[in-house]
């Protein structure tokens, strides 16, 4: 049986799931203190490109602190991001619900 992945905080290296979502494990979510967050601005690195995803919904399950977020289709197509690619989560900034609107912005840094 493989040992669990060690989580030391950010940056956090992970793999994109088949459904184009990225898992943030419960240990990382608790370490960052973002259990309450529903939306966040997330900065990732994919193939040495730094991509900022604005107003991303943090999906949660009922009984754990872990979260998942989907990478929008436009971003995947623009940067060639595919399922099972490795990404590095560089920063997660939670945002309050009052600050969220329906429009998502993507910035290439």
ZAPA-764000 format. One record per atom (N, C-alpha, C): residue number from 0; atom name; x, y, z. Coordinates in nm, 4 decimals. Layout:
# ZAPA-764000
num atomo X Y Z
NUM CA X Y Z
...
This chain:
# ZAPA-764000
num atomo X Y Z
0 N 0.0833 -0.1173 0.0000
0 CA 0.0000 0.0000 0.0000
0 C 0.0883 0.1244 0.0000
1 N 0.0635 0.2191 -0.0936
1 CA 0.1491 0.3378 -0.0993
1 C 0.1257 0.4287 0.0205
2 N 0.2311 0.4980 0.0587
2 CA 0.2178 0.5901 0.1713
2 C 0.1501 0.7190 0.1250
3 N 0.0828 0.7899 0.2157
3 CA 0.0158 0.9137 0.1765
3 C 0.1168 1.0197 0.1330
4 N 0.0710 1.1073 0.0459
4 CA 0.1551 1.2143 -0.0052
4 C 0.1814 1.3161 0.1053
5 N 0.3049 1.3563 0.1199
5 CA 0.3442 1.4513 0.2225
5 C 0.2999 1.5925 0.1830
6 N 0.2339 1.6619 0.2727
6 CA 0.1851 1.7973 0.2472
6 C 0.2551 1.8919 0.3429
7 N 0.3336 1.9847 0.2873
7 CA 0.4062 2.0811 0.3696
7 C 0.3560 2.2228 0.3520
8 N 0.2532 2.2425 0.2698
8 CA 0.2034 2.3764 0.2408
8 C 0.2209 2.4072 0.0936
9 N 0.2209 2.5350 0.0616
9 CA 0.2362 2.5768 -0.0779
9 C 0.3822 2.6059 -0.1063
10 N 0.4308 2.5843 -0.2260
10 CA 0.3631 2.5265 -0.3427
10 C 0.3369 2.3774 -0.3240
11 N 0.2292 2.3316 -0.3868
11 CA 0.1852 2.1934 -0.3749
11 C 0.1746 2.1325 -0.5148
12 N 0.2493 2.0262 -0.5395
12 CA 0.2465 1.9591 -0.6697
12 C 0.1414 1.8497 -0.6686
13 N 0.0626 1.8444 -0.7760
13 CA -0.0428 1.7453 -0.7870
13 C -0.0692 1.7157 -0.9334
14 N -0.1652 1.6309 -0.9583
14 CA -0.2002 1.5894 -1.0945
14 C -0.3454 1.6255 -1.1217
15 N -0.3748 1.6617 -1.2447
15 CA -0.5112 1.6944 -1.2855
15 C -0.5875 1.5645 -1.3071
16 N -0.7069 1.5553 -1.2492
16 CA -0.7901 1.4372 -1.2664
16 C -0.8478 1.4306 -1.4073
17 N -0.9051 1.3158 -1.4408
17 CA -0.9677 1.2936 -1.5713
17 C -1.0807 1.3938 -1.5964
18 N -1.1505 1.4366 -1.4906
18 CA -1.2612 1.5314 -1.5053
18 C -1.2135 1.6767 -1.5016
19 N -1.0842 1.6985 -1.5218
19 CA -1.0218 1.8316 -1.5274
19 C -1.0312 1.9075 -1.3958
20 N -1.0345 1.8356 -1.2864
20 CA -1.0351 1.8980 -1.1556
20 C -0.9030 1.8713 -1.0838
21 N -0.8725 1.9587 -0.9902
21 CA -0.7502 1.9482 -0.9106
21 C -0.7915 1.9328 -0.7644
22 N -0.7344 1.8349 -0.6962
22 CA -0.7667 1.8081 -0.5566
22 C -0.6748 1.8876 -0.4645
23 N -0.7336 1.9516 -0.3668
23 CA -0.6605 2.0145 -0.2571
23 C -0.6884 1.9292 -0.1344
24 N -0.5898 1.8540 -0.0858
24 CA -0.6160 1.7618 0.0254
24 C -0.6544 1.8350 0.1539
25 N -0.7242 1.7646 0.2406
25 CA -0.7748 1.8218 0.3649
25 C -0.6625 1.8812 0.4497
26 N -0.5498 1.8157 0.4533
26 CA -0.4386 1.8651 0.5342
26 C -0.3922 2.0027 0.4855
27 N -0.3867 2.0221 0.3543
27 CA -0.3474 2.1512 0.2975
27 C -0.4538 2.2573 0.3258
28 N -0.5801 2.2210 0.3088
28 CA -0.6906 2.3149 0.3322
28 C -0.6903 2.3608 0.4780
29 N -0.6727 2.2692 0.5700
29 CA -0.6674 2.3053 0.7117
29 C -0.5440 2.3885 0.7444
30 N -0.4302 2.3532 0.6827
30 CA -0.3060 2.4264 0.7054
30 C -0.3194 2.5729 0.6618
31 N -0.3908 2.5956 0.5504
31 CA -0.4105 2.7307 0.4997
31 C -0.5263 2.8023 0.5682
32 N -0.6093 2.7287 0.6420
32 CA -0.7224 2.7871 0.7133
32 C -0.8324 2.8362 0.6210
33 N -0.8593 2.7609 0.5138
33 CA -0.9600 2.8054 0.4163
33 C -1.0789 2.7096 0.4102
34 N -1.1090 2.6429 0.5204
34 CA -1.2220 2.5507 0.5216
34 C -1.3533 2.6216 0.4907
35 N -1.3649 2.7474 0.5265
35 CA -1.4867 2.8263 0.5099
35 C -1.5050 2.8781 0.3674
36 N -1.3995 2.8793 0.2876
36 CA -1.4021 2.9456 0.1569
36 C -1.4829 2.8672 0.0535
37 N -1.5633 2.9377 -0.0226
37 CA -1.6360 2.8789 -0.1341
37 C -1.5727 2.9144 -0.2674
38 N -1.5074 3.0297 -0.2732
38 CA -1.4426 3.0765 -0.3952
38 C -1.3024 3.1237 -0.3620
39 N -1.2128 3.1156 -0.4625
39 CA -1.0751 3.1586 -0.4408
39 C -1.0116 3.1998 -0.5727
40 N -0.9092 3.2825 -0.5614
40 CA -0.8206 3.3105 -0.6736
40 C -0.7034 3.2152 -0.6569
41 N -0.6754 3.1353 -0.7586
41 CA -0.5734 3.0314 -0.7480
41 C -0.4690 3.0519 -0.8570
42 N -0.3430 3.0474 -0.8172
42 CA -0.2324 3.0584 -0.9110
42 C -0.1669 2.9213 -0.9237
43 N -0.1548 2.8736 -1.0481
43 CA -0.0935 2.7431 -1.0740
43 C 0.0222 2.7589 -1.1722
44 N 0.1100 2.6608 -1.1740
44 CA 0.2174 2.6551 -1.2728
44 C 0.1999 2.5262 -1.3516
45 N 0.1994 2.5402 -1.4845
45 CA 0.1883 2.4253 -1.5738
45 C 0.2891 2.4452 -1.6864
46 N 0.3812 2.3523 -1.7012
46 CA 0.4853 2.3620 -1.8043
46 C 0.5569 2.4973 -1.8013
47 N 0.6001 2.5394 -1.6832
47 CA 0.6735 2.6648 -1.6620
47 C 0.5942 2.7903 -1.6962
48 N 0.4633 2.7801 -1.7096
48 CA 0.3771 2.8970 -1.7279
48 C 0.2985 2.9178 -1.6000
49 N 0.2943 3.0404 -1.5537
49 CA 0.2187 3.0738 -1.4340
49 C 0.0828 3.1280 -1.4783
50 N -0.0230 3.0652 -1.4283
50 CA -0.1598 3.0979 -1.4692
50 C -0.2403 3.1302 -1.3437
51 N -0.3103 3.2430 -1.3471
51 CA -0.3959 3.2814 -1.2355
51 C -0.5414 3.2595 -1.2742
52 N -0.6110 3.1804 -1.1952
52 CA -0.7535 3.1532 -1.2163
52 C -0.8311 3.2387 -1.1173
53 N -0.9178 3.3220 -1.1673
53 CA -0.9947 3.4134 -1.0817
53 C -1.1325 3.3570 -1.0513
54 N -1.1774 3.3735 -0.9294
54 CA -1.3123 3.3381 -0.8849
54 C -1.3470 3.1918 -0.9134
55 N -1.2606 3.1028 -0.8705
55 CA -1.2799 2.9596 -0.8906
55 C -1.3625 2.9042 -0.7747
56 N -1.4630 2.8232 -0.8063
56 CA -1.5448 2.7602 -0.7022
56 C -1.4663 2.6448 -0.6400
57 N -1.4618 2.6429 -0.5085
57 CA -1.3982 2.5334 -0.4356
57 C -1.5066 2.4341 -0.3981
58 N -1.5060 2.3203 -0.4633
58 CA -1.6070 2.2170 -0.4399
58 C -1.5672 2.1348 -0.3187
59 N -1.6653 2.0954 -0.2395
59 CA -1.6353 2.0192 -0.1190
59 C -1.7262 1.8980 -0.1076
60 N -1.6775 1.8018 -0.0303
60 CA -1.7603 1.6868 0.0026
60 C -1.8238 1.7113 0.1390
61 N -1.9129 1.6269 0.1776
61 CA -1.9899 1.6495 0.2998
61 C -1.9074 1.6324 0.4270
62 N -1.8179 1.5352 0.4312
62 CA -1.7549 1.4991 0.5582
62 C -1.6042 1.5219 0.5665
63 N -1.5441 1.5859 0.4679
63 CA -1.4005 1.6106 0.4756
63 C -1.3713 1.7576 0.4496
64 N -1.2501 1.7988 0.4815
64 CA -1.2091 1.9370 0.4583
64 C -1.1464 1.9543 0.3202
65 N -1.1261 1.8457 0.2469
65 CA -1.0615 1.8578 0.1159
65 C -1.1508 1.9350 0.0189
66 N -1.0874 1.9953 -0.0796
66 CA -1.1584 2.0729 -0.1812
66 C -1.1073 2.0334 -0.3187
67 N -1.1910 2.0574 -0.4181
67 CA -1.1516 2.0396 -0.5577
67 C -1.1926 2.1638 -0.6335
68 N -1.1161 2.1958 -0.7375
68 CA -1.1568 2.3041 -0.8257
68 C -1.1346 2.2601 -0.9697
69 N -1.2212 2.3083 -1.0563
69 CA -1.2125 2.2748 -1.1979
69 C -1.1349 2.3830 -1.2710
70 N -1.0539 2.3412 -1.3656
70 CA -0.9835 2.4358 -1.4518
70 C -1.0763 2.4644 -1.5696
71 N -1.1136 2.5908 -1.5915
71 CA -1.2083 2.6233 -1.6986
71 C -1.1605 2.5785 -1.8368
72 N -1.2544 2.5434 -1.9218
72 CA -1.2249 2.4935 -2.0553
72 C -1.1387 2.5909 -2.1357
73 N -1.1709 2.7213 -2.1285
73 CA -1.0948 2.8199 -2.2044
73 C -0.9472 2.8180 -2.1655
74 N -0.9206 2.8006 -2.0371
74 CA -0.7832 2.7967 -1.9876
74 C -0.7145 2.6689 -2.0346
75 N -0.7838 2.5572 -2.0258
75 CA -0.7261 2.4295 -2.0703
75 C -0.6900 2.4349 -2.2184
76 N -0.7795 2.4894 -2.2984
76 CA -0.7530 2.4967 -2.4428
76 C -0.6421 2.5962 -2.4744
77 N -0.6421 2.7080 -2.4058
77 CA -0.5432 2.8132 -2.4332
77 C -0.4016 2.7690 -2.3999
78 N -0.3842 2.6952 -2.2893
78 CA -0.2511 2.6571 -2.2434
78 C -0.2185 2.5094 -2.2660
79 N -0.3072 2.4357 -2.3294
79 CA -0.2803 2.2948 -2.3577
79 C -0.2778 2.2074 -2.2339
80 N -0.3605 2.2383 -2.1371
80 CA -0.3668 2.1594 -2.0136
80 C -0.4568 2.0396 -2.0381
81 N -0.4052 1.9211 -2.0058
81 CA -0.4784 1.7975 -2.0304
81 C -0.4908 1.7173 -1.9015
82 N -0.5894 1.6273 -1.8954
82 CA -0.5991 1.5388 -1.7790
82 C -0.4706 1.4594 -1.7596
83 N -0.4373 1.4344 -1.6344
83 CA -0.3182 1.3610 -1.5908
83 C -0.1885 1.4405 -1.6058
84 N -0.1969 1.5685 -1.6448
84 CA -0.0794 1.6559 -1.6437
84 C -0.0481 1.6937 -1.4993
85 N 0.0780 1.7222 -1.4732
85 CA 0.1177 1.7692 -1.3414
85 C 0.1051 1.9210 -1.3358
86 N 0.0549 1.9710 -1.2244
86 CA 0.0480 2.1146 -1.2004
86 C 0.1005 2.1426 -1.0601
87 N 0.1401 2.2652 -1.0400
87 CA 0.1877 2.3076 -0.9093
87 C 0.0999 2.4239 -0.8650
88 N 0.0348 2.4080 -0.7510
88 CA -0.0490 2.5144 -0.6953
88 C 0.0443 2.6072 -0.6181
89 N 0.0541 2.7310 -0.6652
89 CA 0.1475 2.8264 -0.6058
89 C 0.0838 2.9129 -0.4979
90 N -0.0426 2.9508 -0.5184
90 CA -0.1076 3.0407 -0.4241
90 C -0.2583 3.0199 -0.4270
91 N -0.3206 3.0303 -0.3117
91 CA -0.4665 3.0241 -0.2997
91 C -0.5087 3.1417 -0.2125
92 N -0.5885 3.2305 -0.2716
92 CA -0.6395 3.3460 -0.1983
92 C -0.7908 3.3352 -0.1919
93 N -0.8465 3.3026 -0.0745
93 CA -0.9926 3.2917 -0.0642
93 C -1.0569 3.4288 -0.0813
94 N -1.1777 3.4297 -0.1398
94 CA -1.2501 3.5556 -0.1548
94 C -1.3876 3.5409 -0.0917
95 N -1.4388 3.6493 -0.0429
95 CA -1.5700 3.6507 0.0218
95 C -1.6790 3.6407 -0.0837
96 N -1.7923 3.5863 -0.0500
96 CA -1.9026 3.5679 -0.1443
96 C -1.9479 3.7018 -0.2016
97 N -1.9426 3.8083 -0.1235
97 CA -1.9842 3.9400 -0.1704
97 C -1.8995 3.9888 -0.2878
98 N -1.7737 3.9415 -0.2953
98 CA -1.6824 3.9849 -0.4000
98 C -1.6972 3.9042 -0.5278
99 N -1.7762 3.7998 -0.5267
99 CA -1.7844 3.7076 -0.6400
99 C -1.8980 3.7487 -0.7316
100 N -1.8677 3.7532 -0.8605
100 CA -1.9739 3.7682 -0.9597
100 C -1.9642 3.6496 -1.0549
101 N -2.0454 3.6466 -1.1563
101 CA -2.0498 3.5303 -1.2447
101 C -1.9379 3.5289 -1.3466
102 N -1.8630 3.6356 -1.3586
102 CA -1.7584 3.6457 -1.4601
102 C -1.6242 3.5977 -1.4039
103 N -1.5574 3.5091 -1.4770
103 CA -1.4252 3.4638 -1.4356
103 C -1.3214 3.5309 -1.5254
104 N -1.2110 3.5714 -1.4638
104 CA -1.1020 3.6309 -1.5387
104 C -0.9814 3.5407 -1.5300
105 N -0.9037 3.5363 -1.6376
105 CA -0.7832 3.4567 -1.6411
105 C -0.6700 3.5486 -1.6818
106 N -0.5639 3.5508 -1.6037
106 CA -0.4505 3.6360 -1.6324
106 C -0.3264 3.5511 -1.6488
107 N -0.2497 3.5787 -1.7500
107 CA -0.1220 3.5115 -1.7712
107 C -0.0137 3.6022 -1.7145
108 N 0.0605 3.5531 -1.6179
108 CA 0.1614 3.6374 -1.5539
108 C 0.2977 3.6049 -1.6078
